[in-house]
Amino acid sequence: MAKELSTTPSIDEINDLMKRARRERNQYIAEGVGSLVAKLKAASRSFSETVASKLAPSH
């Protein structure tokens, strides 16, 4: 008797794909958040330096 090939993924395959998709999504989000934090730190530092230079007496 010939074995029929199934094109429907098994529950385990679906679960594995979902885990991988979640992991990739979380990594993408973490990279984006890390980049945003770095940009905010740089902007904050620049702003602080600008304010400090404007407040400092210029003799």
mmCIF file as Biopython writes it, N, C-alpha, C and O atoms, coordinates in Angstrom:
data_model
#
loop_
_atom_site.group_PDB
_atom_site.id
_atom_site.type_symbol
_atom_site.label_atom_id
_atom_site.label_alt_id
_atom_site.label_comp_id
_atom_site.label_asym_id
_atom_site.label_entity_id
_atom_site.label_seq_id
_atom_site.pdbx_PDB_ins_code
_atom_site.Cartn_x
_atom_site.Cartn_y
_atom_site.Cartn_z
_atom_site.occupancy
_atom_site.B_iso_or_equiv
_atom_site.auth_seq_id
_atom_site.auth_asym_id
_atom_site.pdbx_PDB_model_num
ATOM 1   N N  . MET A ? 1  ? 0.842  -1.173 0.000  1.0 0.0 1  A 1 
ATOM 2   C CA . MET A ? 1  ? 0.000  0.000  0.000  1.0 0.0 1  A 1 
ATOM 3   C C  . MET A ? 1  ? 0.894  1.245  0.000  1.0 0.0 1  A 1 
ATOM 4   O O  . MET A ? 1  ? 1.807  1.353  0.819  1.0 0.0 1  A 1 
ATOM 5   N N  . ALA A ? 2  ? 0.640  2.161  -0.893 1.0 0.0 2  A 1 
ATOM 6   C CA . ALA A ? 2  ? 1.445  3.373  -1.005 1.0 0.0 2  A 1 
ATOM 7   C C  . ALA A ? 2  ? 1.066  4.368  0.088  1.0 0.0 2  A 1 
ATOM 8   O O  . ALA A ? 2  ? -0.102 4.555  0.428  1.0 0.0 2  A 1 
ATOM 9   N N  . LYS A ? 3  ? 2.109  4.993  0.616  1.0 0.0 3  A 1 
ATOM 10  C CA . LYS A ? 3  ? 1.876  5.998  1.662  1.0 0.0 3  A 1 
ATOM 11  C C  . LYS A ? 3  ? 1.553  7.340  0.998  1.0 0.0 3  A 1 
ATOM 12  O O  . LYS A ? 3  ? 2.272  7.783  0.102  1.0 0.0 3  A 1 
ATOM 13  N N  . GLU A ? 4  ? 0.488  7.972  1.435  1.0 0.0 4  A 1 
ATOM 14  C CA . GLU A ? 4  ? 0.110  9.271  0.874  1.0 0.0 4  A 1 
ATOM 15  C C  . GLU A ? 4  ? 0.907  10.373 1.553  1.0 0.0 4  A 1 
ATOM 16  O O  . GLU A ? 4  ? 1.106  10.363 2.768  1.0 0.0 4  A 1 
ATOM 17  N N  . LEU A ? 5  ? 1.359  11.323 0.745  1.0 0.0 5  A 1 
ATOM 18  C CA . LEU A ? 5  ? 2.083  12.463 1.282  1.0 0.0 5  A 1 
ATOM 19  C C  . LEU A ? 5  ? 1.088  13.541 1.683  1.0 0.0 5  A 1 
ATOM 20  O O  . LEU A ? 5  ? 0.182  13.882 0.922  1.0 0.0 5  A 1 
ATOM 21  N N  . SER A ? 6  ? 1.263  14.063 2.861  1.0 0.0 6  A 1 
ATOM 22  C CA . SER A ? 6  ? 0.371  15.102 3.357  1.0 0.0 6  A 1 
ATOM 23  C C  . SER A ? 6  ? 1.040  16.462 3.180  1.0 0.0 6  A 1 
ATOM 24  O O  . SER A ? 6  ? 2.207  16.640 3.526  1.0 0.0 6  A 1 
ATOM 25  N N  . THR A ? 7  ? 0.296  17.408 2.642  1.0 0.0 7  A 1 
ATOM 26  C CA . THR A ? 7  ? 0.824  18.767 2.499  1.0 0.0 7  A 1 
ATOM 27  C C  . THR A ? 7  ? 0.405  19.637 3.676  1.0 0.0 7  A 1 
ATOM 28  O O  . THR A ? 7  ? 0.824  20.788 3.789  1.0 0.0 7  A 1 
ATOM 29  N N  . THR A ? 8  ? -0.415 19.085 4.540  1.0 0.0 8  A 1 
ATOM 30  C CA . THR A ? 8  ? -0.859 19.822 5.718  1.0 0.0 8  A 1 
ATOM 31  C C  . THR A ? 8  ? 0.190  19.675 6.809  1.0 0.0 8  A 1 
ATOM 32  O O  . THR A ? 8  ? 0.554  18.554 7.163  1.0 0.0 8  A 1 
ATOM 33  N N  . PRO A ? 9  ? 0.687  20.798 7.354  1.0 0.0 9  A 1 
ATOM 34  C CA . PRO A ? 9  ? 1.701  20.690 8.407  1.0 0.0 9  A 1 
ATOM 35  C C  . PRO A ? 9  ? 1.111  20.112 9.688  1.0 0.0 9  A 1 
ATOM 36  O O  . PRO A ? 9  ? -0.072 20.277 9.988  1.0 0.0 9  A 1 
ATOM 37  N N  . SER A ? 10 ? 1.960  19.444 10.415 1.0 0.0 10 A 1 
ATOM 38  C CA . SER A ? 10 ? 1.519  18.867 11.686 1.0 0.0 10 A 1 
ATOM 39  C C  . SER A ? 10 ? 1.445  19.968 12.747 1.0 0.0 10 A 1 
ATOM 40  O O  . SER A ? 10 ? 1.957  21.070 12.550 1.0 0.0 10 A 1 
ATOM 41  N N  . ILE A ? 11 ? 0.812  19.659 13.850 1.0 0.0 11 A 1 
ATOM 42  C CA . ILE A ? 11 ? 0.712  20.602 14.970 1.0 0.0 11 A 1 
ATOM 43  C C  . ILE A ? 11 ? 2.114  20.992 15.454 1.0 0.0 11 A 1 
ATOM 44  O O  . ILE A ? 11 ? 2.369  22.159 15.752 1.0 0.0 11 A 1 
ATOM 45  N N  . ASP A ? 12 ? 3.012  20.017 15.530 1.0 0.0 12 A 1 
ATOM 46  C CA . ASP A ? 12 ? 4.380  20.292 15.977 1.0 0.0 12 A 1 
ATOM 47  C C  . ASP A ? 12 ? 5.099  21.243 15.022 1.0 0.0 12 A 1 
ATOM 48  O O  . ASP A ? 12 ? 5.816  22.144 15.456 1.0 0.0 12 A 1 
ATOM 49  N N  . GLU A ? 13 ? 4.901  21.036 13.720 1.0 0.0 13 A 1 
ATOM 50  C CA . GLU A ? 13 ? 5.521  21.933 12.740 1.0 0.0 13 A 1 
ATOM 51  C C  . GLU A ? 13 ? 4.969  23.348 12.877 1.0 0.0 13 A 1 
ATOM 52  O O  . GLU A ? 13 ? 5.722  24.320 12.817 1.0 0.0 13 A 1 
ATOM 53  N N  . ILE A ? 14 ? 3.683  23.459 13.056 1.0 0.0 14 A 1 
ATOM 54  C CA . ILE A ? 14 ? 3.059  24.776 13.230 1.0 0.0 14 A 1 
ATOM 55  C C  . ILE A ? 14 ? 3.590  25.439 14.494 1.0 0.0 14 A 1 
ATOM 56  O O  . ILE A ? 14 ? 3.930  26.622 14.475 1.0 0.0 14 A 1 
ATOM 57  N N  . ASN A ? 15 ? 3.665  24.692 15.587 1.0 0.0 15 A 1 
ATOM 58  C CA . ASN A ? 15 ? 4.184  25.239 16.844 1.0 0.0 15 A 1 
ATOM 59  C C  . ASN A ? 15 ? 5.637  25.700 16.697 1.0 0.0 15 A 1 
ATOM 60  O O  . ASN A ? 15 ? 6.010  26.758 17.204 1.0 0.0 15 A 1 
ATOM 61  N N  . ASP A ? 16 ? 6.448  24.909 16.008 1.0 0.0 16 A 1 
ATOM 62  C CA . ASP A ? 16 ? 7.846  25.286 15.786 1.0 0.0 16 A 1 
ATOM 63  C C  . ASP A ? 16 ? 7.937  26.569 14.962 1.0 0.0 16 A 1 
ATOM 64  O O  . ASP A ? 16 ? 8.734  27.455 15.268 1.0 0.0 16 A 1 
ATOM 65  N N  . LEU A ? 17 ? 7.121  26.662 13.924 1.0 0.0 17 A 1 
ATOM 66  C CA . LEU A ? 17 ? 7.124  27.873 13.105 1.0 0.0 17 A 1 
ATOM 67  C C  . LEU A ? 17 ? 6.674  29.091 13.901 1.0 0.0 17 A 1 
ATOM 68  O O  . LEU A ? 17 ? 7.222  30.181 13.737 1.0 0.0 17 A 1 
ATOM 69  N N  . MET A ? 18 ? 5.682  28.910 14.756 1.0 0.0 18 A 1 
ATOM 70  C CA . MET A ? 18 ? 5.199  30.016 15.589 1.0 0.0 18 A 1 
ATOM 71  C C  . MET A ? 18 ? 6.281  30.459 16.576 1.0 0.0 18 A 1 
ATOM 72  O O  . MET A ? 18 ? 6.468  31.656 16.789 1.0 0.0 18 A 1 
ATOM 73  N N  . LYS A ? 19 ? 6.989  29.510 17.173 1.0 0.0 19 A 1 
ATOM 74  C CA . LYS A ? 19 ? 8.070  29.849 18.104 1.0 0.0 19 A 1 
ATOM 75  C C  . LYS A ? 19 ? 9.164  30.627 17.395 1.0 0.0 19 A 1 
ATOM 76  O O  . LYS A ? 19 ? 9.670  31.623 17.914 1.0 0.0 19 A 1 
ATOM 77  N N  . ARG A ? 20 ? 9.527  30.163 16.200 1.0 0.0 20 A 1 
ATOM 78  C CA . ARG A ? 20 ? 10.575 30.849 15.440 1.0 0.0 20 A 1 
ATOM 79  C C  . ARG A ? 20 ? 10.129 32.248 15.046 1.0 0.0 20 A 1 
ATOM 80  O O  . ARG A ? 20 ? 10.916 33.193 15.114 1.0 0.0 20 A 1 
ATOM 81  N N  . ALA A ? 21 ? 8.878  32.389 14.637 1.0 0.0 21 A 1 
ATOM 82  C CA . ALA A ? 21 ? 8.357  33.700 14.248 1.0 0.0 21 A 1 
ATOM 83  C C  . ALA A ? 21 ? 8.353  34.652 15.448 1.0 0.0 21 A 1 
ATOM 84  O O  . ALA A ? 21 ? 8.711  35.822 15.311 1.0 0.0 21 A 1 
ATOM 85  N N  . ARG A ? 22 ? 7.955  34.163 16.606 1.0 0.0 22 A 1 
ATOM 86  C CA . ARG A ? 22 ? 7.957  34.996 17.820 1.0 0.0 22 A 1 
ATOM 87  C C  . ARG A ? 22 ? 9.381  35.422 18.181 1.0 0.0 22 A 1 
ATOM 88  O O  . ARG A ? 22 ? 9.627  36.578 18.526 1.0 0.0 22 A 1 
ATOM 89  N N  . ARG A ? 23 ? 10.307 34.478 18.098 1.0 0.0 23 A 1 
ATOM 90  C CA . ARG A ? 23 ? 11.713 34.772 18.420 1.0 0.0 23 A 1 
ATOM 91  C C  . ARG A ? 23 ? 12.255 35.846 17.472 1.0 0.0 23 A 1 
ATOM 92  O O  . ARG A ? 23 ? 12.911 36.792 17.907 1.0 0.0 23 A 1 
ATOM 93  N N  . GLU A ? 24 ? 11.973 35.692 16.171 1.0 0.0 24 A 1 
ATOM 94  C CA . GLU A ? 24 ? 12.447 36.671 15.190 1.0 0.0 24 A 1 
ATOM 95  C C  . GLU A ? 24 ? 11.794 38.035 15.411 1.0 0.0 24 A 1 
ATOM 96  O O  . GLU A ? 24 ? 12.452 39.068 15.295 1.0 0.0 24 A 1 
ATOM 97  N N  . ARG A ? 25 ? 10.500 38.034 15.728 1.0 0.0 25 A 1 
ATOM 98  C CA . ARG A ? 25 ? 9.801  39.288 15.985 1.0 0.0 25 A 1 
ATOM 99  C C  . ARG A ? 25 ? 10.384 39.977 17.214 1.0 0.0 25 A 1 
ATOM 100 O O  . ARG A ? 25 ? 10.623 41.185 17.198 1.0 0.0 25 A 1 
ATOM 101 N N  . ASN A ? 26 ? 10.613 39.209 18.280 1.0 0.0 26 A 1 
ATOM 102 C CA . ASN A ? 26 ? 11.170 39.781 19.498 1.0 0.0 26 A 1 
ATOM 103 C C  . ASN A ? 26 ? 12.574 40.346 19.270 1.0 0.0 26 A 1 
ATOM 104 O O  . ASN A ? 26 ? 12.925 41.393 19.813 1.0 0.0 26 A 1 
ATOM 105 N N  . GLN A ? 27 ? 13.362 39.651 18.471 1.0 0.0 27 A 1 
ATOM 106 C CA . GLN A ? 27 ? 14.704 40.137 18.161 1.0 0.0 27 A 1 
ATOM 107 C C  . GLN A ? 27 ? 14.620 41.435 17.360 1.0 0.0 27 A 1 
ATOM 108 O O  . GLN A ? 27 ? 15.369 42.376 17.621 1.0 0.0 27 A 1 
ATOM 109 N N  . TYR A ? 28 ? 13.719 41.488 16.395 1.0 0.0 28 A 1 
ATOM 110 C CA . TYR A ? 28 ? 13.538 42.694 15.579 1.0 0.0 28 A 1 
ATOM 111 C C  . TYR A ? 28 ? 13.112 43.875 16.453 1.0 0.0 28 A 1 
ATOM 112 O O  . TYR A ? 28 ? 13.628 44.982 16.302 1.0 0.0 28 A 1 
ATOM 113 N N  . ILE A ? 29 ? 12.174 43.634 17.361 1.0 0.0 29 A 1 
ATOM 114 C CA . ILE A ? 29 ? 11.695 44.687 18.260 1.0 0.0 29 A 1 
ATOM 115 C C  . ILE A ? 29 ? 12.833 45.134 19.179 1.0 0.0 29 A 1 
ATOM 116 O O  . ILE A ? 29 ? 13.017 46.333 19.391 1.0 0.0 29 A 1 
ATOM 117 N N  . ALA A ? 30 ? 13.593 44.191 19.721 1.0 0.0 30 A 1 
ATOM 118 C CA . ALA A ? 30 ? 14.695 44.531 20.625 1.0 0.0 30 A 1 
ATOM 119 C C  . ALA A ? 30 ? 15.744 45.373 19.913 1.0 0.0 30 A 1 
ATOM 120 O O  . ALA A ? 30 ? 16.274 46.321 20.492 1.0 0.0 30 A 1 
ATOM 121 N N  . GLU A ? 31 ? 16.045 45.041 18.673 1.0 0.0 31 A 1 
ATOM 122 C CA . GLU A ? 31 ? 17.016 45.832 17.907 1.0 0.0 31 A 1 
ATOM 123 C C  . GLU A ? 31 ? 16.494 47.240 17.662 1.0 0.0 31 A 1 
ATOM 124 O O  . GLU A ? 31 ? 17.245 48.211 17.756 1.0 0.0 31 A 1 
ATOM 125 N N  . GLY A ? 32 ? 15.211 47.351 17.349 1.0 0.0 32 A 1 
ATOM 126 C CA . GLY A ? 32 ? 14.612 48.669 17.118 1.0 0.0 32 A 1 
ATOM 127 C C  . GLY A ? 32 ? 14.593 49.504 18.382 1.0 0.0 32 A 1 
ATOM 128 O O  . GLY A ? 32 ? 14.874 50.702 18.344 1.0 0.0 32 A 1 
ATOM 129 N N  . VAL A ? 33 ? 14.263 48.877 19.502 1.0 0.0 33 A 1 
ATOM 130 C CA . VAL A ? 33 ? 14.237 49.598 20.778 1.0 0.0 33 A 1 
ATOM 131 C C  . VAL A ? 33 ? 15.654 50.021 21.156 1.0 0.0 33 A 1 
ATOM 132 O O  . VAL A ? 33 ? 15.859 51.141 21.623 1.0 0.0 33 A 1 
ATOM 133 N N  . GLY A ? 34 ? 16.612 49.157 20.963 1.0 0.0 34 A 1 
ATOM 134 C CA . GLY A ? 34 ? 18.005 49.491 21.269 1.0 0.0 34 A 1 
ATOM 135 C C  . GLY A ? 34 ? 18.479 50.676 20.447 1.0 0.0 34 A 1 
ATOM 136 O O  . GLY A ? 34 ? 19.163 51.561 20.961 1.0 0.0 34 A 1 
ATOM 137 N N  . SER A ? 35 ? 18.121 50.694 19.187 1.0 0.0 35 A 1 
ATOM 138 C CA . SER A ? 35 ? 18.492 51.804 18.309 1.0 0.0 35 A 1 
ATOM 139 C C  . SER A ? 35 ? 17.810 53.089 18.757 1.0 0.0 35 A 1 
ATOM 140 O O  . SER A ? 35 ? 18.431 54.151 18.773 1.0 0.0 35 A 1 
ATOM 141 N N  . LEU A ? 36 ? 16.554 52.997 19.115 1.0 0.0 36 A 1 
ATOM 142 C CA . LEU A ? 36 ? 15.810 54.170 19.573 1.0 0.0 36 A 1 
ATOM 143 C C  . LEU A ? 36 ? 16.401 54.722 20.867 1.0 0.0 36 A 1 
ATOM 144 O O  . LEU A ? 36 ? 16.530 55.936 21.021 1.0 0.0 36 A 1 
ATOM 145 N N  . VAL A ? 37 ? 16.758 53.845 21.789 1.0 0.0 37 A 1 
ATOM 146 C CA . VAL A ? 37 ? 17.362 54.277 23.058 1.0 0.0 37 A 1 
ATOM 147 C C  . VAL A ? 37 ? 18.678 55.002 22.790 1.0 0.0 37 A 1 
ATOM 148 O O  . VAL A ? 37 ? 18.948 56.041 23.393 1.0 0.0 37 A 1 
ATOM 149 N N  . ALA A ? 38 ? 19.493 54.464 21.892 1.0 0.0 38 A 1 
ATOM 150 C CA . ALA A ? 38 ? 20.763 55.098 21.566 1.0 0.0 38 A 1 
ATOM 151 C C  . ALA A ? 38 ? 20.531 56.488 20.964 1.0 0.0 38 A 1 
ATOM 152 O O  . ALA A ? 38 ? 21.247 57.432 21.299 1.0 0.0 38 A 1 
ATOM 153 N N  . LYS A ? 39 ? 19.549 56.620 20.091 1.0 0.0 39 A 1 
ATOM 154 C CA . LYS A ? 39 ? 19.249 57.922 19.488 1.0 0.0 39 A 1 
ATOM 155 C C  . LYS A ? 39 ? 18.741 58.903 20.531 1.0 0.0 39 A 1 
ATOM 156 O O  . LYS A ? 39 ? 19.106 60.078 20.505 1.0 0.0 39 A 1 
ATOM 157 N N  . LEU A ? 40 ? 17.904 58.435 21.446 1.0 0.0 40 A 1 
ATOM 158 C CA . LEU A ? 40 ? 17.391 59.312 22.497 1.0 0.0 40 A 1 
ATOM 159 C C  . LEU A ? 40 ? 18.513 59.760 23.431 1.0 0.0 40 A 1 
ATOM 160 O O  . LEU A ? 40 ? 18.540 60.916 23.852 1.0 0.0 40 A 1 
ATOM 161 N N  . LYS A ? 41 ? 19.428 58.866 23.757 1.0 0.0 41 A 1 
ATOM 162 C CA . LYS A ? 41 ? 20.559 59.238 24.612 1.0 0.0 41 A 1 
ATOM 163 C C  . LYS A ? 41 ? 21.416 60.297 23.932 1.0 0.0 41 A 1 
ATOM 164 O O  . LYS A ? 41 ? 21.835 61.265 24.566 1.0 0.0 41 A 1 
ATOM 165 N N  . ALA A ? 42 ? 21.676 60.112 22.644 1.0 0.0 42 A 1 
ATOM 166 C CA . ALA A ? 42 ? 22.488 61.079 21.908 1.0 0.0 42 A 1 
ATOM 167 C C  . ALA A ? 42 ? 21.783 62.428 21.836 1.0 0.0 42 A 1 
ATOM 168 O O  . ALA A ? 42 ? 22.420 63.469 22.000 1.0 0.0 42 A 1 
ATOM 169 N N  . ALA A ? 43 ? 20.483 62.423 21.596 1.0 0.0 43 A 1 
ATOM 170 C CA . ALA A ? 43 ? 19.727 63.670 21.533 1.0 0.0 43 A 1 
ATOM 171 C C  . ALA A ? 43 ? 19.698 64.352 22.892 1.0 0.0 43 A 1 
ATOM 172 O O  . ALA A ? 43 ? 19.826 65.574 22.975 1.0 0.0 43 A 1 
ATOM 173 N N  . SER A ? 44 ? 19.533 63.585 23.947 1.0 0.0 44 A 1 
ATOM 174 C CA . SER A ? 44 ? 19.507 64.137 25.297 1.0 0.0 44 A 1 
ATOM 175 C C  . SER A ? 44 ? 20.859 64.742 25.653 1.0 0.0 44 A 1 
ATOM 176 O O  . SER A ? 44 ? 20.920 65.827 26.233 1.0 0.0 44 A 1 
ATOM 177 N N  . ARG A ? 45 ? 21.938 64.052 25.312 1.0 0.0 45 A 1 
ATOM 178 C CA . ARG A ? 45 ? 23.281 64.551 25.584 1.0 0.0 45 A 1 
ATOM 179 C C  . ARG A ? 45 ? 23.524 65.856 24.816 1.0 0.0 45 A 1 
ATOM 180 O O  . ARG A ? 45 ? 24.068 66.815 25.364 1.0 0.0 45 A 1 
ATOM 181 N N  . SER A ? 46 ? 23.119 65.880 23.556 1.0 0.0 46 A 1 
ATOM 182 C CA . SER A ? 46 ? 23.286 67.082 22.736 1.0 0.0 46 A 1 
ATOM 183 C C  . SER A ? 46 ? 22.482 68.243 23.302 1.0 0.0 46 A 1 
ATOM 184 O O  . SER A ? 46 ? 22.967 69.372 23.366 1.0 0.0 46 A 1 
ATOM 185 N N  . PHE A ? 47 ? 21.251 67.956 23.710 1.0 0.0 47 A 1 
ATOM 186 C CA . PHE A ? 47 ? 20.396 68.989 24.293 1.0 0.0 47 A 1 
ATOM 187 C C  . PHE A ? 47 ? 21.013 69.525 25.580 1.0 0.0 47 A 1 
ATOM 188 O O  . PHE A ? 47 ? 21.048 70.737 25.797 1.0 0.0 47 A 1 
ATOM 189 N N  . SER A ? 48 ? 21.499 68.622 26.436 1.0 0.0 48 A 1 
ATOM 190 C CA . SER A ? 48 ? 22.117 69.039 27.700 1.0 0.0 48 A 1 
ATOM 191 C C  . SER A ? 48 ? 23.343 69.903 27.456 1.0 0.0 48 A 1 
ATOM 192 O O  . SER A ? 48 ? 23.545 70.905 28.143 1.0 0.0 48 A 1 
ATOM 193 N N  . GLU A ? 49 ? 24.158 69.525 26.486 1.0 0.0 49 A 1 
ATOM 194 C CA . GLU A ? 49 ? 25.354 70.311 26.171 1.0 0.0 49 A 1 
ATOM 195 C C  . GLU A ? 49 ? 24.974 71.690 25.642 1.0 0.0 49 A 1 
ATOM 196 O O  . GLU A ? 49 ? 25.627 72.683 25.964 1.0 0.0 49 A 1 
ATOM 197 N N  . THR A ? 50 ? 23.926 71.752 24.836 1.0 0.0 50 A 1 
ATOM 198 C CA . THR A ? 50 ? 23.474 73.031 24.295 1.0 0.0 50 A 1 
ATOM 199 C C  . THR A ? 50 ? 22.964 73.934 25.405 1.0 0.0 50 A 1 
ATOM 200 O O  . THR A ? 50 ? 23.300 75.118 25.450 1.0 0.0 50 A 1 
ATOM 201 N N  . VAL A ? 51 ? 22.153 73.382 26.299 1.0 0.0 51 A 1 
ATOM 202 C CA . VAL A ? 51 ? 21.622 74.169 27.414 1.0 0.0 51 A 1 
ATOM 203 C C  . VAL A ? 51 ? 22.751 74.631 28.307 1.0 0.0 51 A 1 
ATOM 204 O O  . VAL A ? 51 ? 22.773 75.789 28.723 1.0 0.0 51 A 1 
ATOM 205 N N  . ALA A ? 52 ? 23.694 73.746 28.612 1.0 0.0 52 A 1 
ATOM 206 C CA . ALA A ? 52 ? 24.819 74.108 29.477 1.0 0.0 52 A 1 
ATOM 207 C C  . ALA A ? 52 ? 25.647 75.222 28.854 1.0 0.0 52 A 1 
ATOM 208 O O  . ALA A ? 52 ? 26.091 76.131 29.556 1.0 0.0 52 A 1 
ATOM 209 N N  . SER A ? 53 ? 25.857 75.160 27.554 1.0 0.0 53 A 1 
ATOM 210 C CA . SER A ? 53 ? 26.660 76.194 26.911 1.0 0.0 53 A 1 
ATOM 211 C C  . SER A ? 53 ? 25.943 77.526 26.871 1.0 0.0 53 A 1 
ATOM 212 O O  . SER A ? 53 ? 26.593 78.571 26.910 1.0 0.0 53 A 1 
ATOM 213 N N  . LYS A ? 54 ? 24.633 77.522 26.795 1.0 0.0 54 A 1 
ATOM 214 C CA . LYS A ? 54 ? 23.870 78.768 26.784 1.0 0.0 54 A 1 
ATOM 215 C C  . LYS A ? 54 ? 23.778 79.381 28.181 1.0 0.0 54 A 1 
ATOM 216 O O  . LYS A ? 54 ? 23.687 80.600 28.324 1.0 0.0 54 A 1 
ATOM 217 N N  . LEU A ? 55 ? 23.802 78.521 29.221 1.0 0.0 55 A 1 
ATOM 218 C CA . LEU A ? 55 ? 23.696 79.021 30.584 1.0 0.0 55 A 1 
ATOM 219 C C  . LEU A ? 55 ? 25.048 79.449 31.148 1.0 0.0 55 A 1 
ATOM 220 O O  . LEU A ? 55 ? 25.110 80.261 32.071 1.0 0.0 55 A 1 
ATOM 221 N N  . ALA A ? 56 ? 26.119 78.909 30.600 1.0 0.0 56 A 1 
ATOM 222 C CA . ALA A ? 56 ? 27.447 79.223 31.123 1.0 0.0 56 A 1 
ATOM 223 C C  . ALA A ? 56 ? 27.803 80.672 30.778 1.0 0.0 56 A 1 
ATOM 224 O O  . ALA A ? 56 ? 27.509 81.145 29.681 1.0 0.0 56 A 1 
ATOM 225 N N  . PRO A ? 57 ? 28.431 81.363 31.717 1.0 0.0 57 A 1 
ATOM 226 C CA . PRO A ? 57 ? 28.837 82.751 31.435 1.0 0.0 57 A 1 
ATOM 227 C C  . PRO A ? 57 ? 29.905 82.779 30.361 1.0 0.0 57 A 1 
ATOM 228 O O  . PRO A ? 57 ? 30.818 81.954 30.363 1.0 0.0 57 A 1 
ATOM 229 N N  . SER A ? 58 ? 29.794 83.703 29.467 1.0 0.0 58 A 1 
ATOM 230 C CA . SER A ? 58 ? 30.766 83.798 28.372 1.0 0.0 58 A 1 
ATOM 231 C C  . SER A ? 58 ? 31.622 85.037 28.585 1.0 0.0 58 A 1 
ATOM 232 O O  . SER A ? 58 ? 31.335 86.109 28.053 1.0 0.0 58 A 1 
ATOM 233 N N  . HIS A ? 59 ? 32.686 84.870 29.378 1.0 0.0 59 A 1 
ATOM 234 C CA . HIS A ? 59 ? 33.585 85.989 29.684 1.0 0.0 59 A 1 
ATOM 235 C C  . HIS A ? 59 ? 34.658 86.085 28.660 1.0 0.0 59 A 1 
ATOM 236 O O  . HIS A ? 59 ? 35.514 86.966 28.743 1.0 0.0 59 A 1 
#
